[in-house]
Amino acid sequence: MTLTLASRSGATIIGGMLFGLSRKVATDFSFFLAIPVLIGASVYSLWKERASLSITDAPALVVGTVASFLVARIVVHWLLKFIATQSFVSFAWYRIAFGIVILVTWWQGWIHWAE
């Protein structure tokens, strides 16, 4: 099992800030950095599932892609505004609380982590 202590976006934002970027610019950079990764992961997933896909799936894929893009655009726009005026303290407390929830569910045996 691999334990991830920080998200990719969190690591790139904090790294950018350590190199002198503002929160907003570091967050912009993090999102721009994610674009090729997300496109690559999508193409790879489609390639892996090519045998089970048919032309009748195309409309659903197009609608899902467009809807995802629009929702992501709205959320990222809101997040960039939020980041420009707020600190990361609330996010840090959220990560700590969520980490505790994950550990408790693991210790109680409610979730089984297996690869």
C-alpha positions in Angstrom: 0.0 0.0 0.0 1.3 3.4 -0.9 0.5 6.2 1.5 0.2 9.6 -0.1 0.8 12.5 2.3 0.0 15.3 -0.1 -2.0 15.7 -3.3 -0.3 16.5 -6.6 -2.0 19.9 -6.7 -1.1 20.6 -3.0 2.5 19.7 -3.7 2.8 21.9 -6.8 1.0 24.9 -5.1 3.2 24.7 -2.0 6.3 24.2 -4.2 5.4 27.2 -6.2 4.9 29.3 -3.1 8.2 28.2 -1.7 9.8 29.5 -4.9 8.2 32.9 -4.4 5.0 32.6 -6.4 1.8 34.1 -5.0 -1.0 31.7 -4.0 -3.0 32.6 -7.1 -0.1 32.1 -9.6 1.0 28.9 -7.9 -2.6 27.6 -8.1 -2.9 28.6 -11.8 0.4 26.8 -12.4 -0.9 23.7 -10.6 -4.0 23.6 -12.8 -2.1 24.2 -16.0 0.3 21.4 -15.0 -2.7 19.0 -14.6 -4.0 19.5 -18.1 -1.6 17.2 -20.0 -1.8 14.6 -17.2 -5.6 14.5 -17.3 -5.7 14.4 -21.1 -3.1 11.6 -21.1 -5.0 9.6 -18.4 -8.2 10.0 -20.4 -6.7 8.9 -23.7 -5.0 5.9 -21.9 -8.3 4.9 -20.3 -10.1 5.1 -23.6 -7.3 3.0 -25.2 -7.5 0.3 -22.5 -11.3 0.0 -22.9 -11.4 0.2 -26.7 -12.6 -3.3 -27.0 -15.7 -2.6 -25.0 -16.5 0.7 -26.6 -18.7 1.1 -29.7 -19.8 4.0 -31.8 -23.1 4.1 -29.9 -21.1 5.2 -26.8 -19.9 8.3 -28.6 -22.8 10.6 -27.7 -22.5 9.7 -24.0 -18.8 10.3 -24.1 -19.2 13.7 -25.8 -21.9 14.8 -23.4 -20.0 13.6 -20.4 -16.8 15.4 -21.6 -18.6 18.7 -22.3 -20.5 18.6 -18.9 -17.3 17.7 -17.0 -15.4 20.5 -18.8 -18.1 23.1 -18.0 -18.4 22.1 -14.3 -14.7 22.0 -13.9 -14.4 25.5 -15.5 -16.9 26.9 -13.0 -15.3 25.2 -10.0 -11.8 26.2 -11.0 -12.9 29.8 -11.5 -14.5 29.9 -8.1 -11.5 28.2 -6.5 -9.0 30.7 -8.0 -11.1 33.6 -6.6 -11.2 31.9 -3.2 -7.5 31.3 -3.2 -6.7 34.9 -4.1 -8.5 36.1 -0.9 -8.2 33.2 1.6 -5.4 31.2 3.2 -4.9 27.4 3.0 -5.6 27.0 6.7 -9.1 25.6 6.2 -7.8 23.2 3.6 -5.1 22.0 5.9 -7.6 21.3 8.7 -9.9 19.5 6.2 -6.9 17.3 5.1 -6.1 16.5 8.8 -9.7 15.6 9.6 -10.1 13.5 6.5 -6.9 11.7 7.2 -8.1 10.9 10.7 -11.4 9.5 9.3 -9.4 7.3 6.8 -7.2 6.0 9.6 -10.1 5.3 11.9 -12.0 3.4 9.2 -8.9 1.4 8.4 -8.2 0.6 12.1 -11.8 -0.5 12.6 -11.7 -2.7 9.6 -14.5 -0.9 7.8 -12.3 -0.3 4.8 -9.8 -2.9 3.5 -6.9 -1.4 1.6 -5.6 -3.9 -0.9 -3.8 -3.7 -4.2 
